[in-house]
């Protein structure tokens, strides 16, 4: 994969119970990013320990968590 290529995670997860231990460790040690406990670092640690299987989808990705990007998504889908 090229250095300027990024992957995203969305949809559903099927994870081992270890994820709950990792989340508990984050909470217990008050490990936060942007003031919040985050799932992503725990997922990365789980990936390092147990590995992951994923599916790369060819297509576009839209950020629905930011109002301007959400509006752009609606406009793009309206063109189809």
Biopython code that builds the backbone (N, CA, C, O; Angstrom):
import numpy as np
from Bio.PDB.StructureBuilder import StructureBuilder

atoms = [
    (1, "UNK", "N", (0.845, -1.170, 0.000)),
    (1, "UNK", "CA", (0.000, 0.000, 0.000)),
    (1, "UNK", "C", (0.897, 1.240, 0.000)),
    (1, "UNK", "O", (1.920, 1.271, 0.683)),
    (2, "UNK", "N", (0.517, 2.236, -0.749)),
    (2, "UNK", "CA", (1.273, 3.483, -0.819)),
    (2, "UNK", "C", (1.247, 4.208, 0.531)),
    (2, "UNK", "O", (0.308, 4.052, 1.312)),
    (3, "UNK", "N", (2.300, 5.007, 0.795)),
    (3, "UNK", "CA", (2.387, 5.747, 2.050)),
    (3, "UNK", "C", (1.239, 6.729, 2.246)),
    (3, "UNK", "O", (0.849, 7.003, 3.381)),
    (4, "UNK", "N", (0.695, 7.261, 1.156)),
    (4, "UNK", "CA", (-0.375, 8.248, 1.286)),
    (4, "UNK", "C", (-1.764, 7.619, 1.161)),
    (4, "UNK", "O", (-2.744, 8.326, 0.926)),
    (5, "UNK", "N", (-1.854, 6.310, 1.314)),
    (5, "UNK", "CA", (-3.122, 5.603, 1.269)),
    (5, "UNK", "C", (-3.540, 5.259, 2.697)),
    (5, "UNK", "O", (-2.728, 4.796, 3.498)),
    (6, "UNK", "N", (-4.808, 5.491, 3.002)),
    (6, "UNK", "CA", (-5.317, 5.224, 4.340)),
    (6, "UNK", "C", (-6.528, 4.315, 4.255)),
    (6, "UNK", "O", (-7.301, 4.378, 3.298)),
    (7, "UNK", "N", (-6.682, 3.486, 5.243)),
    (7, "UNK", "CA", (-7.838, 2.617, 5.331)),
    (7, "UNK", "C", (-8.756, 3.138, 6.423)),
    (7, "UNK", "O", (-8.322, 3.849, 7.329)),
    (8, "UNK", "N", (-10.006, 2.784, 6.329)),
    (8, "UNK", "CA", (-10.970, 3.183, 7.338)),
    (8, "UNK", "C", (-11.683, 1.944, 7.850)),
    (8, "UNK", "O", (-11.736, 0.921, 7.168)),
    (9, "UNK", "N", (-12.214, 2.037, 9.021)),
    (9, "UNK", "CA", (-12.957, 0.939, 9.615)),
    (9, "UNK", "C", (-14.384, 1.409, 9.817)),
    (9, "UNK", "O", (-14.621, 2.446, 10.438)),
    (10, "UNK", "N", (-15.326, 0.656, 9.299)),
    (10, "UNK", "CA", (-16.718, 0.977, 9.526)),
    (10, "UNK", "C", (-17.527, -0.305, 9.429)),
    (10, "UNK", "O", (-17.052, -1.307, 8.894)),
    (11, "UNK", "N", (-18.712, -0.274, 9.930)),
    (11, "UNK", "CA", (-19.556, -1.458, 9.874)),
    (11, "UNK", "C", (-19.567, -2.185, 11.193)),
    (11, "UNK", "O", (-19.577, -1.572, 12.260)),
    (12, "UNK", "N", (-19.565, -3.485, 11.111)),
    (12, "UNK", "CA", (-19.657, -4.302, 12.312)),
    (12, "UNK", "C", (-18.333, -4.974, 12.618)),
    (12, "UNK", "O", (-17.537, -5.255, 11.722)),
    (13, "UNK", "N", (-18.114, -5.224, 13.893)),
    (13, "UNK", "CA", (-16.923, -5.930, 14.346)),
    (13, "UNK", "C", (-17.342, -7.278, 14.924)),
    (13, "UNK", "O", (-18.407, -7.402, 15.530)),
    (14, "UNK", "N", (-16.511, -8.263, 14.733)),
    (14, "UNK", "CA", (-16.615, -9.525, 15.457)),
    (14, "UNK", "C", (-15.272, -9.670, 16.158)),
    (14, "UNK", "O", (-14.261, -9.963, 15.521)),
    (15, "UNK", "N", (-15.265, -9.464, 17.464)),
    (15, "UNK", "CA", (-14.022, -9.380, 18.228)),
    (15, "UNK", "C", (-13.992, -10.441, 19.318)),
    (15, "UNK", "O", (-15.024, -10.953, 19.752)),
    (16, "UNK", "N", (-12.782, -10.749, 19.740)),
    (16, "UNK", "CA", (-12.626, -11.670, 20.861)),
    (16, "UNK", "C", (-12.946, -10.939, 22.159)),
    (16, "UNK", "O", (-12.919, -9.709, 22.196)),
    (17, "UNK", "N", (-13.248, -11.672, 23.217)),
    (17, "UNK", "CA", (-13.537, -11.036, 24.514)),
    (17, "UNK", "C", (-12.368, -10.217, 25.056)),
    (17, "UNK", "O", (-12.557, -9.408, 25.965)),
    (18, "UNK", "N", (-11.184, -10.408, 24.526)),
    (18, "UNK", "CA", (-9.997, -9.659, 24.965)),
    (18, "UNK", "C", (-10.204, -8.158, 24.836)),
    (18, "UNK", "O", (-9.594, -7.390, 25.579)),
    (19, "UNK", "N", (-11.053, -7.723, 23.908)),
    (19, "UNK", "CA", (-11.278, -6.286, 23.707)),
    (19, "UNK", "C", (-11.785, -5.631, 24.990)),
    (19, "UNK", "O", (-11.466, -4.474, 25.263)),
    (20, "UNK", "N", (-12.572, -6.364, 25.779)),
    (20, "UNK", "CA", (-13.108, -5.800, 27.013)),
    (20, "UNK", "C", (-12.019, -5.622, 28.059)),
    (20, "UNK", "O", (-12.060, -4.679, 28.849)),
    (21, "UNK", "N", (-11.046, -6.525, 28.067)),
    (21, "UNK", "CA", (-9.904, -6.371, 28.969)),
    (21, "UNK", "C", (-9.088, -5.138, 28.587)),
    (21, "UNK", "O", (-8.652, -4.379, 29.452)),
    (22, "UNK", "N", (-8.887, -4.948, 27.284)),
    (22, "UNK", "CA", (-8.116, -3.798, 26.813)),
    (22, "UNK", "C", (-8.845, -2.489, 27.113)),
    (22, "UNK", "O", (-8.218, -1.509, 27.518)),
    (23, "UNK", "N", (-10.143, -2.466, 26.922)),
    (23, "UNK", "CA", (-10.932, -1.274, 27.260)),
    (23, "UNK", "C", (-10.866, -1.003, 28.765)),
    (23, "UNK", "O", (-10.730, 0.145, 29.190)),
    (24, "UNK", "N", (-10.962, -2.057, 29.559)),
    (24, "UNK", "CA", (-10.879, -1.907, 31.015)),
    (24, "UNK", "C", (-9.527, -1.307, 31.412)),
    (24, "UNK", "O", (-9.470, -0.431, 32.275)),
    (25, "UNK", "N", (-8.446, -1.769, 30.793)),
    (25, "UNK", "CA", (-7.118, -1.224, 31.079)),
    (25, "UNK", "C", (-7.048, 0.266, 30.763)),
    (25, "UNK", "O", (-6.463, 1.039, 31.521)),
    (26, "UNK", "N", (-7.639, 0.660, 29.654)),
    (26, "UNK", "CA", (-7.658, 2.087, 29.286)),
    (26, "UNK", "C", (-8.389, 2.910, 30.332)),
    (26, "UNK", "O", (-7.936, 3.986, 30.722)),
    (27, "UNK", "N", (-9.512, 2.400, 30.775)),
    (27, "UNK", "CA", (-10.303, 3.118, 31.778)),
    (27, "UNK", "C", (-9.575, 3.128, 33.121)),
    (27, "UNK", "O", (-9.498, 4.159, 33.788)),
    (28, "UNK", "N", (-9.045, 1.976, 33.505)),
    (28, "UNK", "CA", (-8.358, 1.858, 34.785)),
    (28, "UNK", "C", (-7.147, 2.791, 34.874)),
    (28, "UNK", "O", (-6.874, 3.364, 35.929)),
    (29, "UNK", "N", (-6.427, 2.939, 33.762)),
    (29, "UNK", "CA", (-5.231, 3.789, 33.739)),
    (29, "UNK", "C", (-5.531, 5.196, 33.210)),
    (29, "UNK", "O", (-4.620, 5.993, 32.983)),
    (30, "UNK", "N", (-6.822, 5.486, 33.018)),
    (30, "UNK", "CA", (-7.271, 6.801, 32.570)),
    (30, "UNK", "C", (-6.554, 7.241, 31.287)),
    (30, "UNK", "O", (-6.104, 8.380, 31.171)),
    (31, "UNK", "N", (-6.460, 6.320, 30.337)),
    (31, "UNK", "CA", (-5.832, 6.613, 29.051)),
    (31, "UNK", "C", (-6.902, 7.180, 28.126)),
    (31, "UNK", "O", (-7.840, 6.480, 27.745)),
    (32, "UNK", "N", (-6.755, 8.441, 27.774)),
    (32, "UNK", "CA", (-7.754, 9.137, 26.957)),
    (32, "UNK", "C", (-7.093, 9.809, 25.770)),
    (32, "UNK", "O", (-5.910, 10.148, 25.805)),
    (33, "UNK", "N", (-7.867, 9.993, 24.731)),
    (33, "UNK", "CA", (-7.459, 10.804, 23.578)),
    (33, "UNK", "C", (-8.567, 11.810, 23.351)),
    (33, "UNK", "O", (-9.741, 11.444, 23.293)),
    (34, "UNK", "N", (-8.209, 13.052, 23.225)),
    (34, "UNK", "CA", (-9.189, 14.139, 23.079)),
    (34, "UNK", "C", (-10.202, 14.121, 24.217)),
    (34, "UNK", "O", (-11.373, 14.450, 24.022)),
    (35, "UNK", "N", (-9.747, 13.736, 25.402)),
    (35, "UNK", "CA", (-10.618, 13.743, 26.571)),
    (35, "UNK", "C", (-11.558, 12.563, 26.677)),
    (35, "UNK", "O", (-12.384, 12.519, 27.589)),
    (36, "UNK", "N", (-11.456, 11.602, 25.769)),
    (36, "UNK", "CA", (-12.381, 10.468, 25.758)),
    (36, "UNK", "C", (-11.627, 9.150, 25.750)),
    (36, "UNK", "O", (-10.508, 9.064, 25.244)),
    (37, "UNK", "N", (-12.249, 8.128, 26.315)),
    (37, "UNK", "CA", (-11.721, 6.783, 26.167)),
    (37, "UNK", "C", (-12.009, 6.352, 24.739)),
    (37, "UNK", "O", (-13.112, 6.564, 24.235)),
    (38, "UNK", "N", (-11.031, 5.752, 24.088)),
    (38, "UNK", "CA", (-11.162, 5.437, 22.666)),
    (38, "UNK", "C", (-11.095, 3.934, 22.415)),
    (38, "UNK", "O", (-10.310, 3.220, 23.039)),
    (39, "UNK", "N", (-11.924, 3.473, 21.504)),
    (39, "UNK", "CA", (-11.909, 2.077, 21.077)),
    (39, "UNK", "C", (-10.729, 1.809, 20.138)),
    (39, "UNK", "O", (-10.145, 0.727, 20.178)),
    (40, "UNK", "N", (-10.377, 2.778, 19.302)),
    (40, "UNK", "CA", (-9.371, 2.566, 18.256)),
    (40, "UNK", "C", (-8.024, 2.070, 18.782)),
    (40, "UNK", "O", (-7.492, 1.108, 18.227)),
    (41, "UNK", "N", (-7.442, 2.678, 19.829)),
    (41, "UNK", "CA", (-6.166, 2.147, 20.328)),
    (41, "UNK", "C", (-6.290, 0.712, 20.850)),
    (41, "UNK", "O", (-5.361, -0.087, 20.730)),
    (42, "UNK", "N", (-7.442, 0.403, 21.427)),
    (42, "UNK", "CA", (-7.669, -0.960, 21.911)),
    (42, "UNK", "C", (-7.777, -1.929, 20.737)),
    (42, "UNK", "O", (-7.280, -3.053, 20.808)),
    (43, "UNK", "N", (-8.417, -1.501, 19.673)),
    (43, "UNK", "CA", (-8.492, -2.329, 18.468)),
    (43, "UNK", "C", (-7.108, -2.564, 17.887)),
    (43, "UNK", "O", (-6.801, -3.663, 17.425)),
    (44, "UNK", "N", (-6.271, -1.530, 17.909)),
    (44, "UNK", "CA", (-4.923, -1.679, 17.378)),
    (44, "UNK", "C", (-4.113, -2.667, 18.213)),
    (44, "UNK", "O", (-3.377, -3.491, 17.671)),
    (45, "UNK", "N", (-4.251, -2.581, 19.518)),
    (45, "UNK", "CA", (-3.534, -3.519, 20.380)),
    (45, "UNK", "C", (-4.042, -4.945, 20.158)),
    (45, "UNK", "O", (-3.250, -5.886, 20.114)),
    (46, "UNK", "N", (-5.341, -5.102, 20.022)),
    (46, "UNK", "CA", (-5.916, -6.416, 19.747)),
    (46, "UNK", "C", (-5.415, -6.945, 18.405)),
    (46, "UNK", "O", (-5.120, -8.132, 18.271)),
    (47, "UNK", "N", (-5.321, -6.064, 17.421)),
    (47, "UNK", "CA", (-4.793, -6.447, 16.101)),
    (47, "UNK", "C", (-3.364, -6.946, 16.226)),
    (47, "UNK", "O", (-2.996, -7.948, 15.614)),
    (48, "UNK", "N", (-2.558, -6.252, 17.016)),
    (48, "UNK", "CA", (-1.165, -6.652, 17.196)),
    (48, "UNK", "C", (-1.066, -8.012, 17.897)),
    (48, "UNK", "O", (-0.206, -8.829, 17.569)),
    (49, "UNK", "N", (-1.947, -8.236, 18.852)),
    (49, "UNK", "CA", (-1.901, -9.481, 19.623)),
    (49, "UNK", "C", (-2.502, -10.671, 18.862)),
    (49, "UNK", "O", (-1.938, -11.765, 18.872)),
    (50, "UNK", "N", (-3.635, -10.454, 18.209)),
    (50, "UNK", "CA", (-4.390, -11.570, 17.650)),
    (50, "UNK", "C", (-4.548, -11.525, 16.131)),
    (50, "UNK", "O", (-4.909, -12.526, 15.512)),
    (51, "UNK", "N", (-4.278, -10.363, 15.532)),
    (51, "UNK", "CA", (-4.489, -10.220, 14.099)),
    (51, "UNK", "C", (-5.931, -9.872, 13.773)),
    (51, "UNK", "O", (-6.826, -10.021, 14.604)),
    (52, "UNK", "N", (-6.136, -9.410, 12.562)),
    (52, "UNK", "CA", (-7.460, -9.026, 12.071)),
    (52, "UNK", "C", (-7.637, -9.558, 10.665)),
    (52, "UNK", "O", (-6.665, -9.795, 9.948)),
    (53, "UNK", "N", (-8.841, -9.735, 10.292)),
    (53, "UNK", "CA", (-9.191, -10.011, 8.910)),
    (53, "UNK", "C", (-10.166, -8.924, 8.489)),
    (53, "UNK", "O", (-11.099, -8.602, 9.224)),
    (54, "UNK", "N", (-9.956, -8.371, 7.332)),
    (54, "UNK", "CA", (-10.848, -7.319, 6.853)),
    (54, "UNK", "C", (-11.095, -7.473, 5.370)),
    (54, "UNK", "O", (-10.521, -8.341, 4.713)),
    (55, "UNK", "N", (-11.940, -6.637, 4.862)),
    (55, "UNK", "CA", (-12.269, -6.638, 3.448)),
    (55, "UNK", "C", (-12.131, -5.212, 2.933)),
    (55, "UNK", "O", (-12.761, -4.296, 3.460)),
    (56, "UNK", "N", (-11.318, -5.025, 1.919)),
    (56, "UNK", "CA", (-11.126, -3.708, 1.330)),
    (56, "UNK", "C", (-12.200, -3.506, 0.268)),
    (56, "UNK", "O", (-12.320, -4.294, -0.670)),
    (57, "UNK", "N", (-12.968, -2.450, 0.428)),
    (57, "UNK", "CA", (-14.055, -2.130, -0.492)),
    (57, "UNK", "C", (-13.591, -1.051, -1.448)),
    (57, "UNK", "O", (-13.074, -0.022, -1.012)),
    (58, "UNK", "N", (-13.762, -1.261, -2.726)),
    (58, "UNK", "CA", (-13.463, -0.224, -3.706)),
    (58, "UNK", "C", (-14.631, 0.751, -3.735)),
    (58, "UNK", "O", (-15.775, 0.351, -3.952)),
    (59, "UNK", "N", (-14.349, 2.005, -3.522)),
    (59, "UNK", "CA", (-15.418, 2.990, -3.529)),
    (59, "UNK", "C", (-15.008, 4.242, -2.792)),
    (59, "UNK", "O", (-13.831, 4.448, -2.499)),
    (60, "UNK", "N", (-15.972, 5.063, -2.498)),
    (60, "UNK", "CA", (-15.717, 6.322, -1.801)),
    (60, "UNK", "C", (-16.054, 6.180, -0.331)),
    (60, "UNK", "O", (-16.867, 5.347, 0.068)),
    (61, "UNK", "N", (-15.412, 7.009, 0.455)),
    (61, "UNK", "CA", (-15.667, 7.039, 1.890)),
    (61, "UNK", "C", (-16.128, 8.443, 2.263)),
    (61, "UNK", "O", (-15.565, 9.435, 1.800)),
    (62, "UNK", "N", (-17.142, 8.514, 3.091)),
    (62, "UNK", "CA", (-17.661, 9.810, 3.527)),
    (62, "UNK", "C", (-17.638, 9.867, 5.041)),
    (62, "UNK", "O", (-17.971, 8.887, 5.708)),
    (63, "UNK", "N", (-17.248, 11.005, 5.584)),
    (63, "UNK", "CA", (-17.224, 11.221, 7.023)),
    (63, "UNK", "C", (-18.573, 11.777, 7.435)),
    (63, "UNK", "O", (-18.896, 12.926, 7.134)),
    (64, "UNK", "N", (-19.355, 10.969, 8.120)),
    (64, "UNK", "CA", (-20.686, 11.406, 8.534)),
    (64, "UNK", "C", (-20.685, 12.068, 9.903)),
    (64, "UNK", "O", (-21.731, 12.511, 10.378)),
    (65, "UNK", "N", (-19.511, 12.141, 10.548)),
    (65, "UNK", "CA", (-19.433, 12.705, 11.879)),
    (65, "UNK", "C", (-19.151, 14.194, 11.913)),
    (65, "UNK", "O", (-19.105, 14.790, 12.989)),
    (66, "UNK", "N", (-18.962, 14.804, 10.751)),
    (66, "UNK", "CA", (-18.672, 16.232, 10.667)),
    (66, "UNK", "C", (-19.752, 16.869, 9.794)),
    (66, "UNK", "O", (-19.964, 16.421, 8.667)),
    (67, "UNK", "N", (-20.436, 17.896, 10.283)),
    (67, "UNK", "CA", (-21.583, 18.455, 9.554)),
    (67, "UNK", "C", (-21.290, 18.818, 8.090)),
    (67, "UNK", "O", (-22.091, 18.491, 7.215)),
    (68, "UNK", "N", (-20.170, 19.482, 7.806)),
    (68, "UNK", "CA", (-19.876, 19.861, 6.418)),
    (68, "UNK", "C", (-19.672, 18.633, 5.531)),
    (68, "UNK", "O", (-20.129, 18.602, 4.388)),
    (69, "UNK", "N", (-18.991, 17.634, 6.059)),
    (69, "UNK", "CA", (-18.760, 16.409, 5.289)),
    (69, "UNK", "C", (-20.068, 15.645, 5.089)),
    (69, "UNK", "O", (-20.289, 15.055, 4.032)),
    (70, "UNK", "N", (-20.931, 15.657, 6.098)),
    (70, "UNK", "CA", (-22.235, 15.000, 5.977)),
    (70, "UNK", "C", (-23.061, 15.662, 4.875)),
    (70, "UNK", "O", (-23.703, 14.980, 4.077)),
    (71, "UNK", "N", (-23.040, 16.973, 4.837)),
    (71, "UNK", "CA", (-23.760, 17.702, 3.787)),
    (71, "UNK", "C", (-23.204, 17.343, 2.416)),
    (71, "UNK", "O", (-23.969, 17.144, 1.473)),
    (72, "UNK", "N", (-21.875, 17.258, 2.293)),
    (72, "UNK", "CA", (-21.253, 16.856, 1.041)),
    (72, "UNK", "C", (-21.704, 15.461, 0.626)),
    (72, "UNK", "O", (-21.951, 15.203, -0.553)),
    (73, "UNK", "N", (-21.810, 14.572, 1.593)),
    (73, "UNK", "CA", (-22.285, 13.200, 1.325)),
    (73, "UNK", "C", (-23.692, 13.233, 0.761)),
    (73, "UNK", "O", (-23.981, 12.563, -0.231)),
    (74, "UNK", "N", (-24.564, 14.000, 1.382)),
    (74, "UNK", "CA", (-25.954, 14.083, 0.907)),
    (74, "UNK", "C", (-26.018, 14.631, -0.514)),
    (74, "UNK", "O", (-26.784, 14.142, -1.344)),
    (75, "UNK", "N", (-25.213, 15.643, -0.784)),
    (75, "UNK", "CA", (-25.187, 16.225, -2.139)),
    (75, "UNK", "C", (-24.693, 15.216, -3.158)),
    (75, "UNK", "O", (-25.262, 15.112, -4.244)),
    (76, "UNK", "N", (-23.636, 14.463, -2.829)),
    (76, "UNK", "CA", (-23.097, 13.474, -3.766)),
    (76, "UNK", "C", (-24.087, 12.348, -4.026)),
    (76, "UNK", "O", (-24.214, 11.898, -5.164)),
    (77, "UNK", "N", (-24.782, 11.889, -3.011)),
    (77, "UNK", "CA", (-25.764, 10.829, -3.228)),
    (77, "UNK", "C", (-26.963, 11.336, -3.998)),
    (77, "UNK", "O", (-27.614, 10.575, -4.713)),
    (78, "UNK", "N", (-27.261, 12.623, -3.854)),
    (78, "UNK", "CA", (-28.374, 13.201, -4.597)),
    (78, "UNK", "C", (-28.114, 13.288, -6.087)),
    (78, "UNK", "O", (-29.060, 13.394, -6.868)),
    (79, "UNK", "N", (-26.856, 13.247, -6.505)),
    (79, "UNK", "CA", (-26.478, 13.333, -7.921)),
    (79, "UNK", "C", (-26.627, 12.002, -8.635)),
    (79, "UNK", "O", (-26.635, 11.956, -9.866)),
    (80, "UNK", "N", (-26.744, 10.928, -7.886)),
    (80, "UNK", "CA", (-26.771, 9.595, -8.509)),
    (80, "UNK", "C", (-28.155, 9.174, -8.897)),
    (80, "UNK", "O", (-28.341, 8.081, -9.430)),
]
sb = StructureBuilder()
sb.init_structure("model")
sb.init_model(0)
sb.init_chain("A")
sb.init_seg("    ")
for serial, (resi, resn, name, xyz) in enumerate(atoms, 1):
    if name == "N":
        sb.init_residue(resn, " ", resi, " ")
    sb.init_atom(name, np.array(xyz, "f"), 0.0, 1.0, " ", f" {name:<3s}", serial, name[0])
structure = sb.get_structure()
